[in-house]
Amino acid sequence: MEKPTDSLRPFLIGRGRAGSAIVKALDLLRRTDPDLRLEECVLLPREADFGALPPNAVLCVANPHALHPETLERAARAGVRYALCEKPLAVSMGGIERLRRLEGLEVAVFHGYRVQWGIQALARRLAAGELGQVFRIEIRYWQSSAAQRALTQQAPATTAPVPAASAPPNWKNDRALAGDHDTVVDLGTHALDLASFLAGRLPISLVTELLHVNAEAPHRDTHAEIRADFGAGLGARLSASKAVHGAGNDLEVVVLGTKAAATWRFQQPDQLEIGAGRERRILARDTATGSGFTPFHGLGWIEGYFEIARRALRQWRLGERADFPELRGSLDLAERLLASLD
């Protein structure tokens, strides 16, 4: 092992869209935050020897979901101190238990939507009581990937799963790589993380319904409805879907209070809509993001990767206390979600 240095050297496991977003975010962070002394990101093969990594290594994990526990375990055993991990961290109760036993490894989790400007601005208004008593959080996170594939494959219009034999090669069709579910642990975890962040606490109970409309493989749910009870009169209804024809990356968060309501949409990330009585007004972002981009010129979903990496690395490298999704809280939420699927 090399002698410790003052710089940070990121290493990435993963070659998909999330991995590409992490590389882009880290490259921008390296060029905009010189205090971090962040080096260029190095790509690693899936079975890389983490024992050969230098003491200043930061492991970035974006390989298939079900492999996250084993990857982080190997990193901890090799003495790696810091990791940035794509969600959902674990897709089984066994994976959660394995990750709870990790020692010596600090992990930030890329639940990037909660650090977007609109969600942060909404959270501040909730803390100030501007909406009155909040009684409902409604989140809709809709995409069209399953709907698109159904048309491409000319799948029958049915609520029954498509037989596994008809599914084309895809790592998410392999339970060893993706686990026993799809949409609920992919998009549903984002929705539940947002609801819990805005509620300021974990749900005390969850009820989840899964549909497999136009599913590529029998285990791959394409539509999930989650009802969460946060206690004290606050509930949430969350809809996560990959089966909505015509959808893009449609994420909408609505918070209902006794004095006002607030709405944020990912496709309009620099606006927060506030309603009171019959009146409605739009609040617009008037400051630069953490990445330095001016209002209405942001990075989209890469902004979440950038901001979580920035906060975590500045805490680890410079000792600045920061709020970002971390291992324990993410596991607590994942455990409740998986328990609701039994």
N, C-alpha and C positions, 0 to 999 in steps of 0.2 A: 504494500500500500504506500502511496505517496504521502509526504508530509502534508499536514493541513495547510491550507492557504486561505486568504481572505476573500477569494472569489467563490462563485457558485457555478458548477458545471452541470447543466441538465442533460439527462439521458432519457430517450423515449423508447418505450415498448409499444408498438401499435402502428398500423399503416393505413387505417381507414380515415374517414372524414374528421373524426374527433382528433386523431393524431395529427392530421394536417393543420387543424385549427390551433392545437397546442403549439406546434412549431411556429406558426405565424404570430401567435400572441407573444411567445417568448422572444422571438426576434425583435418585435416592436418594443417590448419591455427592455431588452438589452440596449437598444439604441436611445430610449427615452428616459431611462432611470440609471444614470451612471453610478449612483451610490451603491447599487446592488453588486456591481462588478460581475455581471452575469456573462458567462461565456456562451458560445454558440451551442445549440442543441445537437447532440450526437444520437443517431439512430442505432438501436440495438436489435439483434435477432431475438425472437421470443424466448429462446432457451439460453440467453446470455449468462455468463458467469458473473454474478453481482459482486463476488469476492474480489474481482479484478478492478472494480470501480475505485476512483480516488476518494479521499476523505471529504472532498468538497462536492460530492455528487448529490444531485437532486433527481430522484427517479420519477419520470412521468409515465403513468400507466394508462394506456388506451387500447389494450388488447381485448378480446371478447370477455363479456361480463363474468361468466362463470370461472374465468381464470384469474380474476383479481385477487381472491384470497391467497392462492398459492403463490402468485407473483409477489405480493406484499410480504408474505411469510419468508420467502427466499431473500428478499431485500433486508428484512429485519435480522435474519440469521447472519447475513454477510456484513452487518454493521452499518448499513445505510441509515442515515439519520432522518432524511426528509423525503417525502413523496407527495406528488400531485396526482390524484387519481380521478379518472372519469367515473361518473355514477353508472350503475347503482351500487358499486362496491361488492355486494353479495346478492345472489339470487336464490339462496337456500338458507335454512336455519343453521345447517352445518357450517356453511361459509361464514355466517355471522359469528358463530361461536369461535371459529378459528381466528377471526380478526379481533375479537375481544381479548384474545390472549397475546396479541402482539406486544412486544416490549422494545423500547428504545427507538421506535420509528414514529415520527410525527407525520400525519397525513391530512392534507387539505383535499376536499372533494369538489369536483367541478359542477356544483349546482349553480350554474352561472346566471340564471334568471333573477335570483333574489338580489344580486348586486347591480342590476340594471337601475338606471336613474329613476324610472317611474316607480318601481317597487320600493326603493329606498325613500323616495319622497312620500309615498303613501304610508310607509311605516312611521315616518316622523309625524305625519298628521294624525295617525291613530294614537300614537303615544301622547300627543298633545290634547287628545279628546275632541278633535274638531268634527268628527263624525257622530259624536254622542256615543251611546252604547251600541257596539257592533253586535249584530245578532246573526248575520249570515255572510259567508264568503262563498262566492260562486266562481269556479274556474273552468274554462273550456280550452282544451288543448287538442286541436284537431289537425290531422295530416291526411294525405291521400295515397300513401304508398301501397297499402293493401288493395285499395280500390283500383289503382292504376294497374297493378299486376293482374287483377281479376279480369280486366278488359283485354289486356295483352294475351293472357292465357285462355280467354273466352270461357272463364269459369262459369258454372251455372249459378243463377240467382237463388241462393239458398243460405240458410243460417247454419248449415252443417259444415264442418271443416272439410277442405279439399283433401282427398287421400294423400298420404305422405309420398306415395310412389309418383304422384304427378308433380311434385314440387321440384323446381330446378335447384342446382347446387347453391347453397347459401348457408353461411355459418350459423345464422339464426335458426336454421332448421335442425341443427345438431344440438341436442340437449346438453351434451358434454361441454359445449362452448357457450351456450346461451341460457341454460337452465330450462325450467318447465313452463315459462311464460314469455310473453313478448311485450305488448303495449303497456300493460299495467306496471311492469318494472322499468320500462324505457321512458315513456312519457308520463305515466302515472306517478312515478317518484318525483319528477319535477313539480307536478301539480300539488302533490302532498307536501313537498318541501316548502313551496310558496305559501300554502295555507298555514302551515305550522309557523313559519317565520312571521307572517302577518298576525297570527293569533298570539304569538309570543310564548307558545308552549306546545307540547306534544298532545295529540288527540288522546282522549281517554277510551274511545272505542271507534272502530271502523267497521263498516259493512260494505262489501265489494261484490259487484256483479260483473261477470266477464261474458262477452260474446265472441264468437269465432266466425263472424260473417266474412266470406271470401278469404278464409285463412289459407296460407300456403302449406302449413303442416298442422296436424291435429292439436299440438300443444300451444300453437301460437295464437293467443287471443288478439283480436284486432280492435276491440272496443271495450272500454272499462268504465264503469260507473262506481264512484266511491262516495260514500256518505260518512262524514266524520263528525264526531261530537267532541268539542273542546271543553265542555263544561261551562257553567256560569251563563247559560243561555246562548252560547255561541256554537253554531253548527256550520258545516261546509258541505257543498255538493260539487263534486269534481267529475268532469267528463274528459277522458283521454281516448283518442281514437286515431287509427290509421286507415279507417274504412270510409271516410267521408269524401265522396266524389267532389272534385273542384277545390278542395282545401289546399292551402299552401303550408306554411308553418304558423297556423292560426292559434295564437295564445291570447286569451282574454281573461283578465282578472277583475271581478266586480266585488266590492265590499259594501255591504248595506248597514247603515247605522240609523239611530233614531233621529239624528239631526241632519244627516247628509249621506249621500252615496258617492262612491268613487270608482272609476273605471280606468284600467290601463290595458293597452293592447301592444303586443310586441311589434306588430307591423307599423305602429306609430309610437316608437319608444320614447320620444322626447315630449310627449303630451300626457297629461293626467286630467281626466274629465271629472269635474265635481258637480253633483246635482244637489239642489236644496229646494224643496217644494216643487214648483213647476219650472224653476230656473236652472240653467245649466251653463257652466263656464269651463273654459279650457285653460289649464296652467301649462306653460311651456318651459322647458329647460332653458336657463339663461347662463349656464356656466359650462366650462369644458368638462369632458369626462376624464376619468383617470388616465386614459390613453392620450389625452390632450386634444381630442377632436372637438370642434365647435358644435353647438346644437344643430341637429338635423344633418350632420355629416359623420355619424358614428360608425362603429364597426359591426353593428348587428350582433349576431350570436357570439362572434369572436370577442366582443367586449367583455362578456362574462368570463371567458377563459383568462383574458388579460387581467381583469380586476382581481379575480381570486388569486392568480399567481402573484400579482403585485403585492397584495395584502399579506399573503402567507410568507413570501420570500423576504419582505421587509421585516416581518416579525422575527423570522428565523435568523436572518443575516444581521439586522440592525437593532433588534430588541424592541421594535415598536409594537405595541399591543394593537391588534386588529380584529375585526369581526369577519369571519369567513366560515363556510361550512367545513366542519372537521369530522374526524373518524367517529368518535363516540356518538355524537348527535345523529349522524347519518345512519349508524347502525341501529340506534333506538327507533328511528322512524321506519327503517327497512324491516325490522322485526315485527312491528305492529302491522305493517302492510302485508307481509307474508302470512302472518297469523290469520288475517282476515280472509285469506284465500283457501284455507283448509276446509 
